[in-house]
Amino acid sequence: MTDTTGSRGKRGKWNATLLPDLTGRTALVTGANSGIGLVTARALAGAGAHVVFAVRDLARGGAAAARVHGSTEVRRLDLADLDSVREFAAGWDRPLDVLINNAGVMMLPERRTEQGFEMQFGTNHLGHFALTGLLLPHVTDRVVTVSSGAHRWGDNVIHFEDVNLRGNYSPTRAYAQSKLANLLFTLELQRRLTEAGSAVRALAAHPGWAATNLQSHAANPVTRAVMVVGNKFLAQDDTAGALPTLYAATQDLPGAAYVGPDGPAEMRGAPALVGRSAAASDPAAARRLWTLSEELTGVRWPLTATAR
């Protein structure tokens, strides 16, 4: 799937007006009921794609989809419950061109998923790991996983001996670990796809600092206040924040590519290929995380099914 109209927009930068014609293609966006997910879904539907809103709350998802011009459907998916992930995947019975792993939670007070995993690692990484593994036999083009510049924060490691951070929890540490996991997952997924001879590509994107409701759930009230001020004066809007995801979902990019804003500190700007931390580029850590994720989710990956 490539941009057939060129790579630069009216101001010399790529933007959503340059999306290719997506008629006949199907895209699934997790967390499509608000924020960057909704903007992404709206843009893809506007370009002709059939867009599936995979959301936890069907009422909110339906209301969001009703405001989108184009072909849409709404299906329930709770990434914090692996039973819900399996039920969703079991009901999927057709080709899927693009899977966009967008949904996420950010800097929450310490909480657990239905299966007892730390909420941010369990939702942002394990839920998407299981969903991707179960849907991969249907995917025909690419998997895009939304990470964050926060993958560089703090320890900048996966706490393999205690991924649930039961003895070492902080909201920022947990969020950073989950976003690092997103990048390591993309790295190892692409390696396995290549090894299997599949044409499917795994890519990652991050929105920079985009003003959405994601930051409103931060555990620390001071952090929430800082986020409110930052959203008002420093952040780009959710439309701009969705551009890296849209770029990764539609442009002819190499596998394992990482897309983010091209401005200072990757906080805002037009989508471009960006770098990642050394920890996010570690193939040994990526393989170790993959093995652990299989053990925790019970989802094993039949790679022969992904070959095209």
C-alpha positions as CSV (number, residue, x, y, z in Angstrom):
1,M,0.0,0.0,0.0
2,T,1.8,3.2,-1.1
3,D,1.0,6.8,-1.5
4,T,0.5,7.3,-5.2
5,T,0.1,11.0,-5.0
6,G,3.5,11.9,-3.8
7,S,5.1,12.3,-0.3
8,R,4.6,16.0,0.3
9,G,1.6,18.1,1.1
10,K,0.6,21.7,0.6
11,R,3.3,22.9,2.9
12,G,5.9,20.6,1.8
13,K,5.1,18.0,4.5
14,W,3.2,14.8,4.3
15,N,-0.4,15.0,5.7
16,A,-3.6,13.0,5.6
17,T,-4.8,14.7,2.3
18,L,-2.2,12.5,0.7
19,L,-3.6,9.1,1.7
20,P,-3.9,6.7,-1.2
21,D,-7.3,5.4,-2.3
22,L,-8.1,2.6,0.2
23,T,-11.3,1.4,-1.4
24,G,-11.7,-2.4,-0.9
25,R,-9.3,-2.6,2.0
26,T,-10.1,-3.4,5.6
27,A,-8.4,-1.8,8.6
28,L,-8.9,-2.6,12.3
29,V,-8.1,0.1,14.8
30,T,-8.1,-0.8,18.5
31,G,-9.3,2.1,20.8
32,A,-10.9,3.8,17.8
33,N,-13.6,5.5,19.9
34,S,-11.5,8.6,20.9
35,G,-8.3,10.5,20.5
36,I,-5.7,9.4,17.9
37,G,-7.6,6.1,17.3
38,L,-10.7,8.0,16.2
39,V,-8.8,10.4,14.0
40,T,-7.0,7.4,12.4
41,A,-10.2,5.5,11.8
42,R,-11.9,8.6,10.4
43,A,-9.0,9.3,7.9
44,L,-8.9,5.7,6.8
45,A,-12.6,5.5,6.2
46,G,-12.5,8.8,4.4
47,A,-10.0,7.3,2.0
48,G,-12.3,4.4,1.2
49,A,-11.3,1.7,3.7
50,H,-13.8,-0.4,5.7
51,V,-12.8,0.4,9.3
52,V,-13.5,-1.9,12.2
53,F,-13.7,0.0,15.6
54,A,-12.4,-2.5,18.2
55,V,-13.5,-0.9,21.4
56,R,-14.2,-1.9,25.0
57,D,-17.5,0.1,25.2
58,L,-19.8,-0.6,22.3
59,A,-22.1,2.4,23.1
60,R,-19.2,4.8,22.9
61,G,-17.7,3.1,19.9
62,G,-21.0,3.2,18.1
63,A,-21.4,6.9,18.8
64,A,-17.9,7.5,17.5
65,A,-18.4,5.4,14.4
66,A,-21.7,7.2,13.7
67,R,-19.8,10.5,13.3
68,V,-17.4,9.0,10.7
69,H,-18.2,9.3,7.0
70,G,-17.5,6.0,5.3
71,S,-17.8,2.2,5.9
72,T,-17.4,1.2,9.5
73,E,-18.4,-1.5,12.0
74,V,-18.0,-1.7,15.8
75,R,-16.9,-4.8,17.7
76,R,-16.2,-5.3,21.4
77,L,-12.6,-5.9,22.5
78,D,-11.2,-5.5,26.0
79,L,-7.4,-5.7,25.7
80,A,-7.1,-6.1,29.5
81,D,-9.0,-9.4,29.3
82,L,-7.4,-12.2,27.3
83,D,-10.7,-14.0,27.1
84,S,-12.2,-11.0,25.4
85,V,-9.2,-11.0,23.0
86,R,-9.7,-14.6,22.1
87,E,-13.4,-14.2,21.6
88,F,-12.8,-11.2,19.3
89,A,-10.3,-13.1,17.2
90,A,-12.5,-16.2,17.0
91,G,-15.2,-14.1,15.4
92,W,-12.9,-12.8,12.7
93,D,-13.3,-14.7,9.4
94,R,-12.1,-12.5,6.5
95,P,-8.9,-10.9,5.2
96,L,-7.5,-8.0,7.2
97,D,-5.3,-5.6,5.3
98,V,-4.1,-3.5,8.2
99,L,-4.1,-4.1,12.0
100,I,-3.5,-1.0,14.0
101,N,-2.6,-1.6,17.6
102,N,-3.5,1.8,18.9
103,A,-5.4,1.5,22.2
104,G,-3.5,2.1,25.4
105,V,-3.6,3.3,29.0
106,M,-1.1,5.7,30.5
107,M,0.5,6.2,34.0
108,L,-2.3,4.7,35.9
109,P,-2.4,3.9,39.7
110,E,-1.4,0.3,40.2
111,R,-4.0,-1.9,38.8
112,R,-4.3,-5.5,37.4
113,T,-5.9,-6.9,34.3
114,E,-8.4,-9.8,34.4
115,Q,-5.6,-12.3,34.3
116,G,-3.6,-10.4,37.0
117,F,-1.0,-8.6,34.9
118,E,0.1,-5.1,35.6
119,M,-2.5,-3.0,33.7
120,Q,-0.2,-1.0,31.4
121,F,2.0,-3.9,30.4
122,G,-1.1,-6.2,30.2
123,T,-3.1,-3.8,28.0
124,N,-0.5,-2.0,25.9
125,H,1.6,-5.0,25.2
126,L,0.2,-8.4,26.2
127,G,-3.3,-7.7,24.9
128,H,-2.0,-6.5,21.5
129,F,0.6,-9.3,21.4
130,A,-2.2,-11.9,21.8
131,L,-4.6,-10.1,19.4
132,T,-1.9,-9.9,16.7
133,G,-0.9,-13.5,17.1
134,L,-4.5,-14.7,16.8
135,L,-5.4,-12.4,13.8
136,L,-2.1,-12.8,12.0
137,P,-3.2,-15.6,9.7
138,H,-5.8,-13.1,8.3
139,V,-3.4,-10.1,7.9
140,T,-2.4,-9.4,4.3
141,D,-0.4,-6.2,4.5
142,R,0.9,-4.9,7.8
143,V,0.7,-4.5,11.6
144,V,1.2,-1.1,13.0
145,T,1.8,-0.8,16.8
146,V,1.6,2.6,18.5
147,S,4.5,3.2,20.9
148,S,5.8,6.4,22.5
149,G,8.9,8.5,23.1
150,A,8.3,7.4,26.7
151,H,10.0,4.1,25.8
152,R,13.2,6.0,26.7
153,W,12.1,7.0,30.2
154,G,13.6,5.9,33.4
155,D,15.1,2.4,33.6
156,N,14.7,1.8,29.8
157,V,14.5,-1.9,30.3
158,I,12.0,-4.7,30.5
159,H,11.9,-6.0,34.1
160,F,12.0,-9.6,33.0
161,E,12.2,-10.9,36.6
162,D,9.1,-8.8,37.6
163,V,7.3,-7.5,34.5
164,N,4.3,-6.9,36.8
165,L,6.4,-4.6,38.9
166,R,4.9,-5.9,42.1
167,G,7.9,-4.9,44.1
168,N,8.9,-1.8,42.0
169,Y,5.8,-0.1,40.8
170,S,5.5,3.5,39.6
171,P,3.1,4.7,37.0
172,T,5.8,6.2,34.7
173,R,8.0,3.1,35.0
174,A,5.1,0.8,34.1
175,Y,4.1,3.0,31.1
176,A,7.7,3.3,29.8
177,Q,8.1,-0.5,30.1
178,S,4.9,-1.1,28.1
179,K,6.0,1.3,25.3
180,L,9.5,-0.3,25.2
181,A,7.7,-3.7,24.9
182,N,5.7,-2.3,21.9
183,L,9.0,-1.6,20.0
184,L,10.7,-4.9,20.9
185,F,7.5,-6.7,19.8
186,T,7.6,-5.0,16.4
187,L,11.3,-5.8,16.0
188,E,10.9,-9.5,16.8
189,L,7.6,-9.8,14.8
190,Q,9.3,-8.4,11.7
191,R,12.3,-10.8,12.2
192,R,9.9,-13.8,12.4
193,L,7.8,-12.6,9.4
194,T,11.0,-12.3,7.3
195,E,12.2,-15.7,8.4
196,A,8.8,-17.2,7.5
197,G,9.0,-15.6,4.0
198,S,5.9,-13.5,4.7
199,A,5.2,-10.3,2.8
200,V,3.4,-8.9,5.9
201,R,5.3,-6.0,7.6
202,A,5.5,-5.0,11.2
203,L,5.9,-1.2,11.9
204,A,5.7,1.1,14.8
205,A,4.7,4.7,15.2
206,H,4.5,7.3,18.0
207,P,2.4,10.6,18.0
208,G,4.9,12.9,19.8
209,W,3.0,15.0,22.3
210,A,-0.6,15.0,21.2
211,A,-3.4,16.5,23.2
212,T,-5.8,13.6,23.9
213,N,-7.7,12.2,26.9
214,L,-5.0,9.6,27.5
215,Q,-3.1,11.8,29.9
216,S,-6.1,12.6,32.0
217,H,-5.8,9.2,33.9
218,A,-2.4,9.8,35.3
219,A,-2.1,8.6,38.9
220,N,-0.3,11.7,40.2
221,P,-2.4,14.9,40.4
222,V,0.6,17.0,39.8
223,T,1.4,15.0,36.7
224,R,-2.2,15.5,35.5
225,A,-1.9,19.2,36.0
226,V,1.3,19.4,34.1
227,M,-0.3,17.3,31.3
228,V,-3.3,19.7,31.1
229,V,-0.9,22.7,30.8
230,G,1.3,20.9,28.3
231,N,-1.7,19.8,26.2
232,K,-2.9,23.4,26.0
233,F,0.4,25.1,25.2
234,L,2.9,22.5,23.9
235,A,1.1,19.6,22.3
236,Q,-0.1,19.2,18.8
237,D,-3.7,18.3,18.3
238,D,-4.9,14.7,17.9
239,T,-5.2,15.2,14.1
240,A,-1.5,15.8,13.8
241,G,-0.8,13.2,16.4
242,A,-2.4,10.5,14.2
243,L,-0.3,11.3,11.2
244,P,2.6,9.0,12.1
245,T,0.2,6.1,12.5
246,L,-1.5,6.9,9.1
247,Y,1.9,7.2,7.5
248,A,3.1,3.8,8.9
249,A,-0.2,2.3,7.8
250,T,-0.2,3.4,4.2
251,Q,3.3,4.2,3.0
252,D,5.9,1.9,1.4
253,L,8.2,1.6,4.4
254,P,10.7,-1.1,5.4
255,G,9.7,-3.7,8.0
256,A,10.4,-2.7,11.6
257,A,10.4,1.0,10.6
258,Y,9.5,3.5,13.4
259,V,7.6,6.7,12.5
260,G,7.2,9.8,14.6
261,P,7.1,13.6,14.2
262,D,10.1,15.3,12.6
263,G,10.2,18.3,14.9
264,P,12.5,19.0,17.9
265,A,12.6,16.1,20.3
266,E,10.0,14.4,18.1
267,M,7.3,16.2,20.1
268,R,5.4,17.6,17.0
269,G,5.8,17.9,13.3
270,A,5.2,15.9,10.1
271,P,5.7,12.1,10.1
272,A,9.2,10.8,9.3
273,L,11.3,7.8,10.1
274,V,12.8,8.3,13.6
275,G,15.3,6.5,15.9
276,R,14.8,4.5,19.0
277,S,16.8,3.7,22.1
278,A,19.5,1.1,22.1
279,A,17.2,-1.0,24.5
280,A,14.5,-0.9,21.9
281,S,16.9,-2.2,19.2
282,D,18.2,-5.2,21.2
283,P,17.3,-8.4,19.4
284,A,18.1,-10.6,22.4
285,A,15.7,-8.7,24.6
286,A,13.1,-8.8,21.8
287,R,13.4,-12.6,21.6
288,R,13.3,-12.9,25.4
289,L,10.2,-10.7,25.6
290,W,8.5,-12.8,22.8
291,T,9.1,-16.0,24.7
292,L,7.8,-14.5,27.9
293,S,4.7,-13.1,26.2
294,E,3.9,-16.5,24.7
295,E,4.1,-18.0,28.2
296,L,2.0,-15.3,29.8
297,T,-0.8,-15.2,27.2
298,G,-0.8,-18.8,26.0
299,V,-0.7,-17.5,22.4
300,R,1.8,-19.4,20.2
301,W,2.5,-18.1,16.8
302,P,2.1,-20.5,13.8
303,L,4.4,-18.5,11.5
304,T,3.7,-20.8,8.5
305,A,0.2,-19.4,8.5
306,T,1.5,-15.8,7.8
307,A,3.4,-16.6,4.6
308,R,1.9,-15.0,1.5
